[in-house]
């Protein structure tokens, strides 16, 4: 693979050096921040041999290249573009600068809530479990000791993240706004101080106490802000302004004492006297408006929002929906917004699966199938940007599917006990009504799948099926596995014209050979990185399967790339996710560029260390340049 050529083609089609702001890469994608997206020819980028998909998200152009390829292309890309290396965080910051004020507000909300979502999810799951247990106990389906410590402690733990939510939000918001996060946490504590009446008791007991503020100008209710979001964020934003200003004007010798004291007192007073009451009123107005929309007759509001949800994901507005979920949880005990989001997400998976089954484009299939699974797990960006939105009609079909699923959820009054998780695992937040949740998701998925099949889509030309100037030759590659008493061998047949050559090489790792589809890793099993096989190692050694050149030795030593004189490229990836071990279990005996003979020891690995780290030793053996051949067949015998 000519990585320099690939990098040059990408740079040319994104508008050249002058249109490039920043570049970084992750494990599979090249992430670019572009000055003017209109100057990008994304279609041409998609048609580059090594590129498996292109989509725009979070202000970035993300180009899917795959593990082992992206880092090499990136190295050549920054050389040609004449830019310095950047981290993913650097790229995110550059992308944020391009956003308009509304987009920056949405991004800020996302930055505040993403870190605390695990805590919210944990409480939501536990609340759902306890609700389901109570139902079974009260109806005689289950007989357990509800006075036992496990049950009682679980009840105590289940809503703790929501009771003290203002503290979590305030701490996270302070970090985002550049304030002292511990001062931010103090503001959160003030807003739920025990001397304030619990916000959730007001509905039954009424407001018990008021207080004059600003020397008698008006009175405020002495009520806490449990379950509220917007007032907390605004309060901490004010804190950050005051604190930063004080740091500039207070002499250093007094800064440690004066700045925290004044910042907390002034912000706290403003919060209880003005910020809290005003923004609670606005927040309640927003929640009432949303609920009125969702409760329109015949579920029409939910139908509309379920259909529009995916479009808001494209625009980035979905980052603010956590505010709606948390507000509804505080006000109603359930969020009726989350089932709508789940239906919309699962529908994207249904449409992507239909594309994967119907498309004749190998590149599209390799992207659509794992994207469908990802969407059903609640991660929709690959399906939306990589498949459905590109083909248009599947995106429309998915939107209709999401609308139908949301309509059913509205009719049966389906609500979730928490937020942060959609798709298949979202059922854990709907244990009080799991059947309705499953039906709603099945409707969304099924409608999107069937409608995509009916509407169809304009098939993109599969460059890998045609002989073009970018292809090396008119070759077909087939791989057959044979198992003997001594070793596992693969018989590789490369056919060009009427001439056929057979090249047989031993499996580089001794063990049981399995089909690639059985490798327990979605990326490898889908074949998106190339066809091949998996090996269940019986010993921790890697041998050269043929005479070749060592093309790549990864810094983390977990993978080695080989290349034959005829140009076939083979990746030996020891274990799954072993890149996280930073090379500890591996000893490599070769280096990049070294010529090796068949049977030469390339590397050793400690199987026990890999297993003790909770990882799998199953090792994919991948032909990474299958794009050089018209077909790659893997057969077992």
C-alpha angles and dihedrals in degrees: 000000000000101000093179091055091048091050091048092050091050093049092049093050096048091058102272132266095315091059095049121093103170142346136200137150140220128197095296110006140066106222117206132180108210126201094214119016090194089070092058121098097205091172091059090047090053090054094057108113099244097040115102098182145336130216139160119234137154091004092304135110104226118198116194110220104151137237114311093018103060095062093050093047090047092053090053092041096058090046093053094041092047095228132129125249116273134192125236088254091054090053092048091053092050090048091051091056090062093054123102120240093267092051091048090053091051091047091050091053089050092049090052097049104037094074094050097044093094090059091047092047093050092052092044093052092048092048090052092048092049091048091052092047092050090051092051093045095047092048096046097249093118133031112204135145104261090185093061121111095247093055095042094047090048090054089050094049098042099081101024095109090055095044091054096030095123089062092052092046093045093050093048094043092051090056091050094047093045097248126131102280093213091055086049089053089052090056088051090051092050090054092058099032112156090238088065117081112258108259091223094057095055092083092060103029102029124224108318101188140023132189133209113234137191091027095308100317091130144339129248131199112252093228127138125240101234110158094012122124115172096054090053093051093048092047093053091045088057089047091054092052093049095044095049091048092050093049088059099047105031114087112250094244090060099032096093092057106029102043099054093042096049094039094053097041097046094043092045093051093046090048097053094036102044120345095058099047094043098047094041086058091050093044092050089049090054093048093046090050092050092047092048089053093049092048098051112135117284091010092279092144093054089045090055095045093044088054094045097044096089090051090056088052089056090052093044095240091123090082089078095055093089086070090058093046094050092044092052092046090054094045103037105016089241135059114231091186098068096064087054090053091047092053092050092048096047090048089059087055092052092052093046091051091052089052091049092053097041103038120096091196108104094204091051091048091051090054100037099054099056089038090058091054091046092052091051087055090054100261104114106164095093092049095043101042100027100043124359102041091045091056094039099202095066088052090053090047091050091050090053090047091051090049092052093048091048090049091057091046089054094048092054091040092239116187136173128231093220144003141238099069128078135163123036096348090047087083087080088068091051102050089128089065108013096154093058090048092051091048092049091050092045090052092049094047095042097047092048092047096048095041091051088054091050098044093040121190139245105271115232118225110261104224091194091065096054133067106243136162089265094060120091096219147326094277135150120202125200129179124201126186121218124181120208130177091260106038149351113253135188120211110211118196119194113191123194118173109315094333120097126191125184120210117186124192136173121250106265093225123048111235147075114328115219133182114271090241089066094056104113095234121091096214096052096036092053090058092231090134094044140291124285142106140279128237129208099210122229093185135022101248134106120203132189106261093203143354105292150128122269100240098179139010110187117229089238090052093226095114138036128195121210132190129197124216088254091058102256110147121208127187119203107197111186110213129334124287087356089138085084091066091069094224097301099130094041136086115186119200099187137054137215113287095020119137112229136187127229110276095021114140108251102175146342129219136192105237092190093057091050092050093044088056088060094251133125125248094210104128124207117216105201136187097218099187098054086133086076089068132059092226139013117197125189116194132171129214 
